[in-house]
Amino acid sequence: MTGLRQIAVEKGQVIAADWSGKWKTGFQIGFCITALVWLFLESLGQQEFFLARLAHPDSFLMPSFLWLSLALTIISGLHYVRNGRDLLRDH
């Protein structure tokens, strides 16, 4: 996407971020926070703490963040390519 944005800038156009990219970033940050909470509490030996159980890789939260961010990454990429297809044809 960075390359497509660079091509757009060279042609004086702007490709704005859309909803899918913003949500993707949110889910990626959620995944990172969940993973860090799990690693931190596990290193302290607090695996039975509520947040540790919630952030455990086998619970629903961490995999949900991962798979939703993956799906939104693909959707966001397709949006960028669709919105920038004219730029790619000319380049």
N, C-alpha and C positions, 0 to 999 in steps of 0.2 A: 504494500500500500504506500510505503514511503516513496518508492520509485514512481508510482502513478501520480502521487502528489507533486513530485519534483517535475515531472513532465508537464503537469497542469500549470505550475508556477512559471516555467519557462515560456509557456504560451499565454501567460497573463490571466489564467483562470484559477478559481479556487474550488476545491472539492471539500465541502463542509462535512463535518462528522455528522452522522445520522444516529437515530435511536439505537440501532443494533450495536454500533461501535461503543456507545456510551454504556449500554447495559453489559456488553462483553467485558469492558474494563471493570465495572462494578463486581461482576461475578469472579473475575480473576483476583481482584483485591480480596473478596470474601474468601476465596480458596487460600490465598496466602496467609491471611489472618488466622483462619482455622488451622492451617498446618503449623504456624508458629505457636499458637496456643497449645496445640497437642504436643509439639516437641518440647516446649518449655515446661509444661506440667509433667510430662513423662520424665524429663531429666530430674525433676524434683521428687519423683516417686509419688506423685499425686494422681495416679490413673483413676482413682475412684471418685475424685472431685467432679461435681456436676459438669463444669465446663470441659474437663478432660473427656468425660463420657460423651458429651455432645460433639466434641471435636475429633473424637477417635476416627481413624481412617475407615473402620468397619461400620461406623454409624451412617446415617443417611446424609449428614450435612456436607462433609468434605467431598464425597463422590458427586453429590448434586451440584455443588459449585463447579467442580471439574467438568462434568458433562454439559452443563448449561453454558459454561464459557467456551467449550469446544464447539457446540452447536452455533452459538452466536458469532464465533470467529469465522465459521464457514459462511453464515448468512451475511455478515458484515463484509467479508471479502467479495462475495457475489454482488452485493450492492455497489461496492466501489468499482468493480469491473464493469457492471452494467452502466453506472453513471459516467464512467470514463472511457467507454468504448470508442467514442468519437476521437478522443485524444490518442488512443492506441492505434486506430486506423491511420491517422495522419502522421504518426511518428514512425 
